[in-house]
Amino acid sequence: MNMNFRFAIVSDLHIGLPHTIWDHPSRFHLVEVSIPAFESVLEHLTQLDLDFLLIPGDLTQHGEPENHTWLQTRLSQLPFPVYVVPGNHDVPVLKANEQSIAFADFPHYYRKFGYENPEQSYYNCQLLPGVRLIGLNSNSFDEQGQQVGRLDSEQLRWLEAELAAIENELVLVMIHHNVVEHLPNQSDHPMANRYMLQNAPELLGLLRQYGVRLVFTGHLHVQDVACADGIYDITTGSLVSYPHPYRVLEFQRDHLDREWLQIVSHRVESVPDFPNLQQSSREWMGDRSFPFLIKLLTLPPLNLPLAQAKQLAPDLRDFWSAVADGDGVLDYPEFPLEVRHYIQKYGAITQDSNPYLIDNNSTILIRNS
């Protein structure tokens, strides 16, 4: 059956009304631009013939009720449907405190945006004839009350029952945490594993069993497309971090049941207080990169001595912005061979070290009949 629809993804908005923004010298997020950047994106998207918009979490900076209220009001004014899922920043605590809403409150703010049943933190809804969206909640709390990225057993049982009941429909999945690795050894790396869903293999097994091929994630603040055994995890960078991206995608299915997904990425170039946002933001990230780089170099698998890490780190000032950009080809020929090869793995290359530029603008063959 022929099918064609267009949608957009904007992720990790970190909406912060001015009076809710608190400063920290090491934060990478330019929360100051959250609202003007989002308005810039909406100005563009409302000129397009979109079928819907997806927002894969971190809608607010710290789950503040006034920021959730502002956002749900703004979303309700748009001319196309919007669907959201919670990120770790949206529901940082199980019970409400002086700053954040309670975990159970989130669906009540977003009844119009997927959560028709606000007593449940995940949902299955029809987007278009023959197209379904499953919005998952990847935020759990352990026995100590600490937030972790994991699907609980109840949600997994629900998901399997929902997938088993779906017949002859395209299923899209949206979840905040990554389910396919976007960085080298992401599941086990001491700095990167918190961006992965802890039980990603279990989720991927279910999706594979029921023929789901497209998953849309956020959290990592990086433009990247990754694939594992035919399942694509398309993660979109943050609107408040360099390069301030968003995506417009078009799905096509022809009469032979071949399926393509065309991905076109855009960036917010300027907002009133940051007329050259791309340059300013890249500098902001570079200025705060040194502690991050020291950790990267001294932790496994490199385990460099601190003195050597301090010597190499300044040359890597723009390393993370290049990763966040997507489609980066990273090479530092003056570095020790082991370090050089490791850094190269963060670029857009195949296992054979050939450039593979699909992160920002590409057309992916999802199914070949």
N, C-alpha and C positions, 0 to 999 in steps of 0.2 A: 504494500500500500504506500503510495507516494505521501511524503510528509515534508513540510518546510515550516520552520518557525525561528524567530529571532528573540534573543534575550540578552540581558546584561548581568554582569557580576561586579559588585563593589564590596570590598571586604575590609574588615578591621577599621571601621570608621572612627572608633574611639571618641565619639561625640562628647564634647566638654563645653558646656556653657561657661563663659569667662569666670564667673564666681566659683566654679567647681574645680578649676585647674590649680593643682598644687605643683610647685616646682621641685625638681630634683636634679642635681648637677650632672648625673650620668644617664638620664633618660634619653632614649633614642627617639621617642615619639614627639613630633611637633604638634602637640595637641592644640596649640593656638590656631592651627589652620583647619581644624576638623570641620567646623560649620561652614566657613567660606569655601573650602575645597569641595565639600559635599554639595553645596549649592551650585558650584561650577559644573560638577558632574551632572546634576539633575537638569541644568539648563541645556546641556547637550542631549541627554537621554530623552528628554521630553520632545525633542525635535525628530526623534527616530520612531519608526513604526515597530515598537517593542511589544512582544506578547507578555513578558513579565520580567521582573528584576529579582535576583537572588543576592542575599547578604549573609555570608557564612560566618557570622559571629563577631564578637567584640564590637558591638554596636555602640557601647559607651566606654568611657575611660575607666571608671571603677564601679559600675553598677548603680550610679546615683539615681534616685527616683526622678529628680527633675530632668536629668538627661534622657532617661527612658521616655518620660512624658513628652519632652520636646520632639524626640524622634518619631514616636508613634503618631503624633499629631501631624508632623511633616509628611510622613509616608502616606497618610490617609488623603493627602491633597494631590497625589500623583495620578496621572491618567492611565496607568497600567497597574496590574496586581504586583504586590511585593511579598516575598516570602523570606523569613528570617529563621535563624537558629541561634542559641546562646553560645557565646564564647566565654572563656575563663574570666575575662574582665567584667562580663555582664552579671555573673552570679558568683562573686568571689567568696561568699559566705553562705552557710546553710540557713542561718537565721539572720534576719535583718539587724543591722547595727546603725550607728549614727551616720554612716556614709552610704551604705549599699542596701539594695532591696534583698529580700529573702530569695533563696533559690526557687521556691514554689510560686513566687509572685511573677516570675518572668512571663509565663504564657498568658497571664491575665492582661499584661500590657499589650500583647501582640495577637489578640483574638482575630483581628482582621488580616493577619499576615501569616496564616498557616495554622494557628492554634484555635481552631473552632471548638476543641475540647480543652479548655484551659486547666483542667485537672491533670493533664498529661504533658510531659515535657518533650514529646516527640509526636510526629504526625505523618499521615499519608493523605495526600490530597490530589485531586485531578487538576492539572494545569490547563490542558487542552484535550480535545477528543483524542484518545489513544496515547496520552502522555501523563505520567504520574510523577510527583515529587515526594520523596520520603525525606523528611527533615529529622535528623537525629540529634540527641543531646549527648555530647561527649564529656560532660562535666559531672564527676562523681566526687564523693567525699569518703575518705578512709575512716578507720576506727578512731583516729586521733582528730577527726574533723578537718583534715587537710585536703585541699582540692587536688584531684588527679584526673588525667585524661583517660577515661575508660567508659565503655558501655556496660551497664550492669546486666545481670542475667535476665531480669524481667524484660528489659528493653530488647535484648537479643531474641528472647522467645517471641515477643510481639512482632519483631521484624520478620522472623522466619514465617510466622503465620500469615503476615501481610503479603510477603513475597509469594508464598505458596498459593494465595488466593487470586493473584493478579494473572490475567490471561491476555496475551496478545497486545500488551501495552508497552511502550517505551518507559523505562523507569530511570529517573535521575535521583541521585542521592546527594544531600548536602549535610555536611558535618564540619565542625570547627577544626578539630585536630586532624593532622595528616594521617592517611591510612597506607600510603605508599611512600617509601623513602625519597626525599628530595635532596638530601645531603649525604655525603659518604658515611656509611654505617650509622645512619641517623638513629636507629632504634636503640643502639647501645652506647652512643657517644655521650659522655657525661654532661655536655652542654646542650646537645641537640635532642636528646631522647624525650624531653618534656613536651616537645612539639608533636610527637608521635602519639597516636592512640595506643595505649598499653596492650590492648588485645586486638590490634589490627589484623593479625592472621586469622582470628576467628571471624571477624567481620568480612574480610576478603573471601574466606571460604564460603560464606553464605551468599555473597554477591555473585561469586563465580558459579555457584550451584544453580542460581536462578537467572543467569545470563545478564546481570547488570554490568554495564561497561563504563559508565560515567559517574564520577564522584567529584564534587566541588568542595574545596576546603579553603581555610585561611590560616590564621594563627602564626605562621612562620614569617610573614612580612616579606615574602620573596615571590617573584614571578617565575613560576616553574611548572612544567608539565612532565609528569613521571608516569610510567606504565609498568605494571606487573601482571604477567599472564593475561594480557588482554583487557585489564581494568585500568583506566586512566584516572589519575588523581590530578586534577587541575587546580593548583593553588594560586591564589591571587594576592599580590602584595597589598600593604596597608595604605589607606588613603592619607594617613598622617606620617608616613615614613617614605623616604626616597625609594623609588621614583614616583610616588603618589599615583599609582596606576589604577585603571579599571578596564574591564573587558566588554566587548560586544561580540556575541557568538551567534552563529547561524547553523542550525541542524538541518540536514537534508537526507531524505531517503527516497531512492528512485524505485521504479516499478520492478526492479530485480532484487529489491531488499538490500541493496548496498547503502551504507550509511556513512556520511561525512560530518565532521564538525569543523567549521571554519572559525578561527579565533583571530580577532583583531584587538590589539591593546592600545589604549590611549593613556595620556598622562595629564595631570593638572599642571599647567605651566606657570600660572601666577595666581595670586590672591592679593587683595588690597595691601596688606602689610608686608607681603613678600613678592614684589614684582618679578623677581627672578627666582621662583621657588625651587626649580631644579638645582641650580647652583648653590643656593643658600642651604638647601636641605642636605645636599651631598657634603658640604662643609660641616654642617651640624653633626652629621653622622661621623665624619672623619675626626672631628675634634673630640668625640667621646669614645673613640675606638680602642684606645691603648689598653685599658684594663681587659676588654674583651679579647684582644689579640694575645695578650700575655697568657690568659687562660687557655686559649686555643693551642698555643705553642708548647705550653708546659704540661698540659694534661695528655693522657693517652689519646691517640696512639703515638704521638711524636715524643712526648716526655723530654722536651729540651731542657737543659739547665736554664735557670732564670736569667743568668747573664747573657746567654746566647739569644734567648727570647727577646730581651730588651734591645739587643742589637738589631734584630730582624724586624721587630714590630713597626718601627717608623716607615719602613718601605711598604708595609701592608696597610697603610692608613686608609686606602680606598678599597680594600679587599671586600668588606661586607657590602658596600654600595654596589660593587661590580656583581656580586652574587645576587643581591636584591633586584638588580636591573633585569636579570634573566639573560640567557644567551651569551653569557660572559665566557671569554677564552682567557684563562688566567695562566700566566707564565712568568716566572722570576728566574731567569737563567743564571743569575749570580748567586742564587741560594744554594746551600748544600743539596746534593741530589735527592736525598730522602725527603727533605722539606719541599723542594720544588715539585716532585712528583705528587706529593700529598695535596698541595695547594691546587695543582692542575685538576684534581678530581672534583673540585667545587665548581668547575666551569661546565659549559654546555658541550660535553664531549661524550663519545661512545666509549665502550670498553676498549676499543682499538685506538683510542685517543684521537679520533676524527671529530671535527666540529659537527654538532647536531643542533641546529638552531630552530627550535619549535616552541620556545617558552612564551614568546610575545605575539608573533603573527605567523599563523600556519593553518594548513588544512589537514586534518587527521582523518585517515580512513578507519572508521570504527568497526565496520563490518563489511566484508566482501562477499555478500550474498549468503 
